[in-house]
């Protein structure tokens, strides 16, 4: 298979498996999505979705959020891990949104990435899922799968994002990054991986990855 044929095979397989794509993090507006994505760093989406209703019942907008103290926010989000840093980030960015953006979430990568605790991946998720701007946020699943599929050398997430954007058509980025995440969770996990169920890796996988898999069996 040529590189282009592999890319086409990935797109076709994912569109067949996920014709409608659920959004992993529960949210109701750009602000709640931003907070949910920030909380998801080194935490599962399932856990985040258990915690955000408790937080958003008290504050689902920056004006209510800064009525709470950093300590109060920290107490609610503690199960998500990294709560000292995340609570300061949530409080700090809420304050900036009020002072600089009238409480609205900025619709630019630059504006988002200037906010405390918001990195490029978080900004990409918000731009893509809240505002429909083409972006390709790379999480651990996408990083793992792009390497397994031999579509990137996997040196770092920046390189993986660059390769994904180069290989896949821009109009598909927003759907594809979610489809790959769901595929990674269901068919190509880091642990407990069954290659027989993982049709994409089985068909186009990196030789060294496939060899290592068969050797371990």
C-alpha positions in Angstrom: 0.0 0.0 0.0 1.2 3.5 -0.8 1.1 6.1 2.0 -2.0 7.7 0.3 -3.7 4.3 0.2 -3.0 3.8 3.9 -4.4 7.3 4.7 -7.6 6.5 2.6 -8.0 3.2 4.3 -7.8 4.8 7.8 -10.4 7.5 6.8 -12.8 4.9 5.3 -12.5 2.5 8.2 -13.1 5.2 10.8 -16.0 6.7 8.9 -17.6 3.3 8.7 -17.1 2.6 12.4 -18.0 6.1 13.6 -20.5 7.7 11.2 -21.7 9.9 14.1 -19.1 10.9 16.6 -19.8 11.4 20.3 -17.9 14.2 22.0 -15.9 12.6 24.9 -16.2 15.5 27.4 -19.7 16.7 28.5 -20.1 20.4 28.2 -22.7 23.0 27.2 -20.7 26.0 25.9 -17.1 27.0 25.1 -16.4 27.9 28.7 -17.5 24.6 30.2 -15.6 22.7 27.4 -12.4 24.7 28.2 -12.6 23.8 31.9 -13.4 20.1 31.1 -10.4 19.9 28.7 -8.1 21.5 31.3 -9.3 19.0 33.9 -8.7 16.1 31.5 -4.9 16.5 31.7 -3.6 13.2 33.1 -7.1 12.2 34.0 -9.7 10.0 32.2 -12.7 11.6 30.4 -15.0 9.4 32.5 -13.6 10.8 35.7 -13.8 14.4 34.4 -17.5 13.8 33.4 -18.2 12.7 36.9 -16.6 15.8 38.4 -17.7 18.6 36.1 -21.4 18.4 37.0 -20.4 19.2 40.7 -18.2 22.1 39.6 -20.7 23.5 37.0 -23.6 23.3 39.5 -21.7 26.0 41.4 -20.1 27.8 38.5 -20.7 27.2 34.8 -19.4 30.7 33.8 -16.3 32.8 34.7 -18.3 35.3 36.8 -19.5 32.6 39.2 -16.2 30.8 39.1 -14.3 33.7 40.6 -16.8 34.0 43.4 -15.2 30.7 44.7 -11.8 30.6 46.1 -8.9 28.6 44.6 -9.2 26.3 47.6 -12.9 25.7 47.0 -12.3 24.9 43.4 -9.4 22.6 44.4 -11.6 20.6 46.8 -14.2 19.9 44.1 -11.7 18.9 41.3 -9.3 16.9 43.6 -10.3 13.5 42.1 -9.0 14.7 38.7 -5.4 15.0 39.9 -3.0 17.9 39.6 -5.7 19.9 41.5 -3.3 22.6 42.9 -2.2 23.6 39.4 -5.6 23.1 37.8 -7.6 25.1 40.4 -5.2 28.0 40.1 -5.5 27.8 36.3 -9.3 27.7 36.3 -9.5 30.7 38.7 -6.8 32.6 36.8 -8.2 32.1 33.3 -11.8 32.9 34.6 -10.5 36.2 35.9 -8.7 37.0 32.5 -11.8 36.1 30.5 -13.8 38.6 32.5 -11.2 41.4 32.4 -10.1 40.9 28.8 -13.0 39.2 27.0 -16.2 40.2 28.8 -16.5 36.7 30.1 -16.3 35.1 26.6 -13.8 32.4 25.5 -11.5 33.9 22.8 -11.9 32.3 19.4 -8.2 32.2 18.5 -5.3 29.9 19.3 -3.3 32.9 20.4 -6.0 34.1 22.9 -6.5 30.7 24.3 -2.8 29.8 24.6 -2.2 32.9 26.6 -4.6 31.8 29.3 -3.1 30.1 32.5 -2.9 26.3 32.3 -4.0 26.2 28.6 -1.6 24.6 26.3 -1.7 24.0 22.5 -3.7 20.8 22.8 -6.3 22.3 25.0 -6.6 25.3 22.7 -6.9 22.9 19.7 -9.8 21.0 21.3 -11.7 24.2 22.1 -11.1 25.7 18.6 -12.2 22.4 17.0 -15.1 21.3 19.2 -16.5 24.7 20.4 -15.9 26.9 17.3 -15.6 24.4 14.4 -12.1 25.7 13.4 -10.0 22.9 11.8 -7.5 21.6 14.4 -5.8 18.3 15.2 -5.4 18.0 18.9 -3.0 15.1 19.6 -3.7 13.1 22.8 -2.0 9.9 23.9 -4.3 7.7 21.8 -3.6 9.6 18.6 0.1 9.7 19.3 0.1 5.9 19.9 -2.0 5.1 16.8 -0.2 7.3 14.4 3.0 5.6 15.4 1.5 2.1 15.2 0.1 2.9 11.8 3.5 4.1 10.6 2.2 7.5 9.7 4.6 9.4 12.0 8.0 8.6 13.7 6.4 9.2 17.0 9.2 11.3 18.4 6.9 13.8 20.1 3.3 15.0 19.9 4.3 18.1 17.9 5.7 16.0 15.1 2.6 13.7 15.3 0.3 16.7 14.9 2.4 18.0 12.0 2.3 14.7 10.2 -1.5 14.2 10.8 -2.2 17.7 9.4 0.0 16.9 6.4 -1.5 13.5 5.6 -5.2 14.1 6.3 -7.5 16.6 4.5 -8.1 19.7 6.5 -11.9 19.4 6.3 -11.7 16.0 8.1 -9.5 17.0 10.9 -12.2 17.8 13.5 -14.0 14.5 12.9 -10.8 12.4 12.5 -9.1 13.4 15.7 -12.2 12.2 17.6 -12.7 9.1 15.5 -9.0 8.1 16.2 -9.5 8.6 19.9 -12.6 6.4 20.0 -10.8 3.8 17.8 -7.8 3.8 20.1 -10.0 3.2 23.2 -12.0 0.5 21.6 -9.7 -1.4 19.3 -6.1 -0.3 19.8 -5.5 0.4 23.5 -2.1 0.7 25.1 -2.8 -2.2 27.4 -4.8 -5.4 26.8 -4.5 -4.9 23.0 -5.9 -7.6 20.8 -4.5 -7.1 17.3 -7.2 -9.4 15.8 -9.8 -6.8 16.6 -7.6 -3.9 15.4 -8.2 -4.0 11.7 -6.3 -0.8 10.9 -3.0 -1.7 12.7 -3.3 -5.3 11.4 -3.6 -4.0 7.8 -1.2 -1.1 7.7 0.8 -1.4 11.0 4.5 -0.6 11.4 6.5 -3.8 10.9 8.4 -3.4 14.2 5.2 -2.9 16.1 3.5 -6.0 14.6 6.7 -8.1 15.1 6.9 -7.0 18.8 3.2 -7.9 19.2 3.5 -11.4 17.8 6.7 -12.0 19.8 4.9 -11.2 23.0 2.1 -13.7 22.3 
